[in-house]
Amino acid sequence: MHLQKFNVLVAALVMTTGLAASIDDADARQRSRARSVSNIDGARQAHTSASGSGVRGSYARSRTLSTDGQGNGSITRSGSATGANGGDASYQAQAYRNADGSAGRSTSAYVDSANGGSASRSATSSRDGTGNASRSASASAQGANGGSASTEGGFTKNADGTYSGGRDTTATGSQGNTYSGSTDYSNGQVSHTSTCTNAAGEVIACR
């Protein structure tokens, strides 16, 4: 499995997460919604949730927003869905921003398809109030035919403008051929290495 094919596979499956988690309420035979809001001395709390089920499957989602009136706030979101054919998906996301300029975000999602394929991803990013920032992310996919792939990496950026990061990727095709690659970069310098092997473990050309 080539790296490009892996990226397309992950992107498609992650996109499916968003689609599955937004099953139209009009298709739901049973629905429920709830909303609550409070505001005390400038501190605000708001929560919403919704769920439903019908012939096309079921879903649930929620969102919570919190602020303290002093410039600090956070929000969390989550959702899940199950299709009538047995596939399911879910996602979670959290974010915050503080009065001192620091902020962060984390997300995760997964998809299990009815035919046996699956994919997942997660990412975390943060910055402080002085110009330093970092991010890390990972993703994996398992095909119904036995192929699999995974990737993980991250970067850091400093207040003085310097930066560095890298990414490692592995992929195995349904016939046993394997790709393993690593990319590293630092302040404009980039290096990449890769190795491909067949099912017998013999090194072959990466194509």
NUMAR-720673 format. One record per atom (N, C-alpha, C): residue in one letter; x, y, z. Coordinates in pm, whole numbers, padded with zeros to 5 digits, always signed. Example, Ala and Ser with C-alpha at 12.3 -4.5 7.8 and 13.67 -1.06 7.14 Angstrom:
BEGIN
A+01319-00569+00780A+01230-00450+00780A+01320-00330+00780S+01285-00225+00708S+01367-00106+00714S+01290+00003+00787
This chain:
BEGIN
M+00084-00118+00000M+00000+00000+00000M+00088+00124+00000H+00069+00213-00096H+00150+00332-00104H+00104+00433-00002L+00194+00527+00035L+00162+00630+00131L+00045+00715+00083Q+00043+00748-00047Q-00064+00830-00100Q-00198+00761-00084K-00202+00629-00112K-00325+00554-00098K-00371+00553+00048F-00274+00542+00138F-00308+00542+00281F-00373+00674+00320N-00314+00786+00276N-00370+00916+00310N-00512+00931+00258V-00537+00882+00137V-00671+00888+00080V-00767+00803+00162L-00721+00683+00204L-00805+00593+00282L-00845+00655+00415V-00747+00709+00486V-00776+00772+00615V-00870+00890+00598A-00842+00973+00497A-00927+01090+00476A-01071+01050+00447A-01088+00945+00366A-01223+00900+00333A-01296+00846+00455L-01227+00768+00534L-01292+00709+00651L-01320+00813+00757V-01230+00909+00775V-01256+01015+00872V-01372+01101+00827M-01382+01125+00696M-01495+01200+00643M-01625+01127+00672T-01618+00993+00663T-01736+00914+00694T-01781+00936+00837T-01685+00958+00929T-01721+00984+01068T-01812+01105+01077G-01773+01212+01012G-01854+01332+01019G-01991+01313+00958L-01997+01240+00846L-02126+01217+00781L-02215+01129+00867A-02156+01023+00922A-02235+00931+01002A-02286+00997+01128A-02207+01088+01185A-02244+01151+01311A-02348+01260+01292S-02388+01286+01168S-02487+01390+01143S-02608+01334+01069I-02652+01215+01106I-02773+01157+01048I-02888+01255+01063D-02956+01281+00956D-03062+01380+00955D-03172+01344+01054D-03210+01445+01136D-03317+01422+01233D-03447+01379+01165A-03466+01419+01039A-03590+01388+00971A-03607+01238+00951D-03496+01164+00952D-03504+01019+00934D-03523+00945+01065A-03520+01017+01176A-03528+00952+01306A-03673+00935+01349R-03711+00816+01388R-03845+00790+01439R-03859+00835+01583Q-03750+00829+01656Q-03749+00875+01794Q-03640+00979+01809R-03676+01094+01868R-03579+01202+01882R-03591+01263+02021S-03479+01314+02068S-03481+01389+02194S-03378+01500+02186R-03410+01612+02249R-03321+01727+02254R-03326+01787+02394A-03212+01841+02436A-03207+01907+02567A-03111+02025+02560R-03143+02129+02635R-03058+02248+02636R-03068+02314+02774S-02954+02351+02827S-02951+02422+02955S-02848+02532+02950V-02879+02645+03011V-02790+02761+03012V-02792+02825+03150S-02675+02864+03198S-02668+02938+03323S-02566+03051+03309N-02591+03159+03379N-02500+03274+03375N-02499+03336+03515I-02391+03311+03588I-02381+03358+03725I-02254+03442+03738D-02274+03570+03767D-02161+03662+03786D-02064+03660+03668G-02118+03650+03547G-02035+03652+03426G-01984+03518+03382A-01997+03418+03468A-01955+03282+03430A-02072+03214+03360R-02048+03167+03238R-02156+03111+03158R-02134+02963+03133Q-02240+02887+03146Q-02238+02744+03115Q-02354+02714+03021A-02325+02642+02914A-02431+02605+02820A-02409+02462+02774H-02514+02385+02774H-02505+02245+02733H-02622+02211+02642T-02592+02145+02532T-02696+02097+02442T-02668+01951+02407S-02773+01877+02385S-02759+01737+02346S-02877+01698+02258A-02854+01598+02176A-02959+01547+02088A-02932+01400+02058S-03038+01326+02037S-03023+01185+02001S-03146+01143+01921G-03130+01037+01847G-03242+00988+01768G-03213+00850+01713S-03316+00784+01671S-03302+00652+01610S-03414+00633+01508G-03386+00554+01406G-03483+00530+01301G-03437+00420+01209V-03496+00415+01093V-03466+00306+00999V-03324+00314+00946R-03263+00431+00948R-03127+00445+00896R-03021+00430+01004G-03062+00410+01129G-02966+00394+01236G-02997+00486+01352S-02898+00513+01434S-02917+00598+01551S-02798+00692+01566Y-02819+00798+01643Y-02712+00894+01665Y-02729+00960+01802A-02621+01019+01851A-02624+01100+01972A-02512+01202+01961R-02536+01323+02007R-02433+01426+02006R-02458+01523+02120S-02350+01587+02164S-02362+01684+02273S-02254+01790+02261R-02279+01905+02326R-02182+02014+02328R-02194+02089+02459T-02081+02122+02517T-02078+02197+02642T-01981+02314+02628L-02029+02433+02662L-01948+02555+02655L-01938+02614+02795S-01817+02654+02834S-01795+02713+02966S-01705+02836+02954T-01743+02946+03016T-01659+03064+03026T-01669+03117+03169D-01562+03182+03215D-01563+03229+03353D-01578+03380+03365G-01595+03448+03253G-01609+03592+03257G-01479+03666+03272Q-01368+03594+03281Q-01236+03653+03296Q-01147+03632+03174G-01208+03587+03065G-01132+03563+02943G-01089+03421+02922N-01131+03331+03011N-01098+03189+02998N-01223+03112+02955G-01206+03020+02864G-01321+02943+02817G-01282+02809+02760S-01379+02720+02754S-01355+02588+02696S-01483+02537+02632I-01467+02443+02541I-01580+02380+02476I-01548+02234+02449T-01645+02149+02467T-01628+02007+02435T-01744+01964+02346R-01714+01874+02254R-01816+01820+02165R-01793+01671+02150S-01900+01598+02134S-01888+01454+02111S-02009+01406+02033G-01992+01295+01968G-02102+01238+01891G-02075+01094+01854S-02180+01023+01827S-02166+00884+01783S-02284+00850+01693A-02265+00750+01610A-02371+00707+01520A-02353+00560+01487T-02464+00493+01468T-02465+00353+01427T-02557+00340+01308G-02507+00283+01199G-02588+00267+01080G-02673+00142+01086A-02775+00138+01003A-02864+00023+00999A-02791-00104+00953N-02681-00085+00881N-02605-00201+00831N-02500-00250+00929G-02489-00185+01046G-02397-00230+01149G-02271-00147+01165G-02241-00057+01072G-02126+00030+01087G-02149+00131+01197D-02043+00179+01259D-02058+00281+01363D-01939+00375+01362A-01958+00491+01422A-01855+00593+01424A-01875+00682+01546S-01768+00747+01589S-01778+00841+01700S-01667+00945+01689Y-01687+01057+01757Y-01584+01160+01761Y-01592+01233+01895Q-01479+01292+01932Q-01471+01376+02050Q-01378+01493+02020A-01409+01608+02074A-01325+01726+02053A-01332+01815+02175Q-01218+01870+02214Q-01211+01964+02325Q-01120+02080+02284A-01155+02197+02330A-01071+02315+02302A-01081+02412+02419Y-00975+02489+02439Y-00976+02590+02544Y-00896+02713+02499R-00927+02824+02559R-00852+02946+02536R-00852+03025+02666N-00735+03073+02705N-00721+03143+02831N-00686+03290+02810A-00708+03368+02914A-00684+03512+02906A-00537+03544+02883D-00447+03455+02920D-00304+03481+02903D-00254+03451+02761G-00346+03413+02671G-00310+03385+02533G-00284+03239+02504S-00279+03156+02605S-00259+03012+02582S-00388+02949+02530A-00373+02843+02453A-00489+02774+02395A-00449+02633+02357G-00547+02549+02341G-00520+02411+02303G-00643+02344+02246R-00619+02231+02182R-00728+02158+02120R-00688+02012+02108S-00785+01923+02125S-00761+01780+02103S-00885+01721+02036T-00863+01628+01945T-00971+01564+01873T-00941+01416+01856S-01044+01337+01845S-01029+01196+01814S-01155+01148+01743A-01139+01047+01661A-01252+00992+01587A-01220+00850+01543Y-01322+00770+01524Y-01301+00637+01469Y-01423+00597+01387V-01400+00503+01298V-01505+00446+01214V-01485+00295+01207D-01590+00222+01228D-01592+00078+01202D-01697+00054+01095S-01655+00008+00978S-01750-00013+00871S-01816-00150+00883A-01929-00164+00819A-02003-00289+00826A-01928-00404+00759N-01840-00373+00666N-01768-00479+00594N-01637-00520+00660G-01608-00463+00778G-01489-00504+00852G-01374-00406+00852G-01378-00304+00770G-01273-00203+00771G-01289-00108+00889S-01182-00043+00927S-01189+00052+01038S-01080+00158+01022A-01099+00268+01088A-00999+00376+01087A-01015+00459+01212S-00906+00520+01256S-00910+00609+01372S-00807+00718+01355R-00828+00826+01426R-00732+00936+01423R-00741+01012+01553S-00634+01081+01588S-00633+01168+01705S-00530+01278+01683A-00552+01391+01745A-00460+01503+01731A-00470+01592+01854T-00357+01651+01891T-00351+01743+02004T-00260+01860+01967S-00304+01979+01995S-00222+02097+01969S-00236+02194+02086S-00132+02273+02107S-00135+02370+02215S-00038+02484+02186R-00064+02597+02249R+00028+02710+02242R+00023+02784+02374D+00133+02846+02409D+00133+02928+02529D+00120+03075+02491G+00128+03162+02586G+00109+03303+02557G+00233+03375+02511T+00344+03301+02490T+00469+03366+02452T+00516+03329+02312G+00438+03251+02239G+00474+03217+02101G+00524+03077+02079N+00526+02994+02181N+00564+02854+02165N+00440+02770+02134A+00455+02674+02043A+00341+02591+02006A+00388+02451+01972S+00298+02355+01983S+00329+02217+01947S+00204+02146+01899R+00225+02040+01824R+00114+01960+01774R+00160+01816+01755S+00073+01722+01784S+00100+01581+01757S-00027+01519+01701A-00011+01420+01615A-00126+01356+01552A-00092+01213+01512S-00193+01130+01507S-00175+00992+01463S-00303+00945+01394A-00288+00846+01309A-00402+00789+01239A-00369+00646+01201S-00471+00564+01191S-00451+00426+01149S-00573+00379+01073A-00553+00279+00989A-00662+00223+00910A-00639+00074+00890Q-00746+00001+00893Q-00742-00144+00870Q-00845-00176+00763G-00799-00229+00651G-00889-00262+00544G-00958-00396+00564A-01074-00410+00507A-01147-00535+00519A-01072-00650+00452N-00982-00617+00359N-00907-00720+00288N-00777-00757+00359G-00751-00698+00475G-00632-00732+00551G-00521-00630+00547G-00526-00535+00456G-00425-00430+00452G-00440-00336+00571S-00330-00272+00609S-00334-00181+00723S-00231-00071+00703A-00248+00037+00777A-00154+00148+00770A-00166+00231+00897S-00058+00298+00931S-00060+00388+01047S+00043+00498+01026T+00018+00611+01087T+00110+00722+01078T+00101+00805+01206E+00211+00860+01247E+00213+00948+01364E+00326+01047+01350G+00307+01163+01409G+00410+01265+01400G+00374+01388+01480G+00457+01488+01471G+00432+01611+01545G+00535+01717+01513F+00515+01835+01569F+00613+01941+01550F+00609+02036+01671T+00714+02109+01684T+00721+02216+01784T+00771+02343+01717K+00716+02455+01759K+00761+02585+01709K+00788+02674+01829N+00905+02734+01829N+00947+02814+01941N+00923+02963+01917A+00921+03038+02024A+00894+03181+02013A+00998+03254+01930D+01120+03198+01920D+01225+03263+01842D+01218+03229+01693G+01115+03151+01653G+01095+03118+01512G+01152+02985+01470T+01231+02920+01553T+01284+02788+01518T+01175+02682+01532Y+01190+02576+01456Y+01089+02471+01457Y+01151+02338+01419S+01083+02231+01454S+01128+02097+01416S+01011+02002+01429G+01021+01890+01360G+00915+01791+01367G+00946+01671+01280G+00851+01582+01271G+00871+01463+01190G+00746+01378+01185R+00752+01276+01100R+00639+01185+01085R+00691+01048+01044D+00634+00943+01103D+00664+00804+01069D+00538+00739+01015T+00554+00663+00908T+00440+00597+00844T+00475+00454+00808T+00382+00364+00834T+00397+00225+00791T+00267+00182+00723A+00280+00096+00626A+00163+00045+00556A+00193-00096+00508T+00094-00183+00520T+00106-00322+00476T-00011-00355+00385G+00019-00403+00264G-00085-00440+00170G-00144-00576+00201S-00254-00606+00139S-00322-00733+00165S-00238-00853+00123Q-00138-00832+00034Q-00050-00941-00009Q+00077-00950+00074G+00091-00861+00174G+00206-00869+00264G+00319-00773+00236N+00314-00700+00125N+00417-00600+00100N+00405-00487+00203T+00520-00436+00247T+00521-00337+00353T+00603-00214+00315Y+00552-00098+00352Y+00623+00029+00335Y+00648+00088+00473S+00768+00139+00495S+00801+00206+00620S+00881+00332+00586G+00832+00446+00628G+00898+00571+00595G+00904+00667+00711S+01004+00752+00710S+01022+00851+00816S+01068+00982+00755T+01006+01091+00796T+01043+01224+00751T+01071+01313+00871D+01182+01381+00869D+01217+01473+00976D+01253+01609+00916Y+01218+01716+00986Y+01252+01849+00938Y+01288+01938+01056S+01375+02034+01029S+01419+02127+01133S+01470+02254+01068N+01402+02364+01091N+01447+02495+01043N+01484+02495+00895G+01396+02439+00814G+01415+02439+00669G+01489+02320+00613Q+01546+02235+00697Q+01617+02116+00651Q+01523+01995+00663V+01515+01918+00554V+01424+01803+00551V+01501+01677+00512S+01474+01569+00582S+01534+01440+00546S+01425+01334+00545H+01438+01239+00454H+01337+01134+00441H+01405+01001+00412T+01361+00898+00478T+01408+00763+00451T+01288+00671+00437S+01302+00568+00355S+01193+00474+00338S+01248+00338+00298T+01174+00235+00335T+01211+00098+00302T+01084+00021+00268C+01093-00062+00166C+00981-00146+00128C+01026-00292+00123T+00942-00381+00169T+00972-00524+00168T+00853-00601+00115N+00882-00721+00066N+00772-00808+00022N+00729-00897+00138A+00638-00987+00110A+00583-01073+00215A+00688-01163+00278A+00797-01188+00204A+00905-01273+00256A+01008-01193+00334G+00989-01060+00345G+01082-00978+00418G+01198-00928+00333E+01196-00954+00204E+01303-00909+00115E+01280-00764+00075V+01388-00687+00072V+01379-00545+00035V+01347-00534-00114I+01247-00452-00145I+01208-00428-00282I+01202-00278-00306A+01191-00238-00433A+01182-00096-00466A+01048-00039-00421C+01053+00081-00363C+00928+00150-00324C+00875+00221-00449R+00748+00197-00480R+00690+00257-00598R+00567+00337-00561
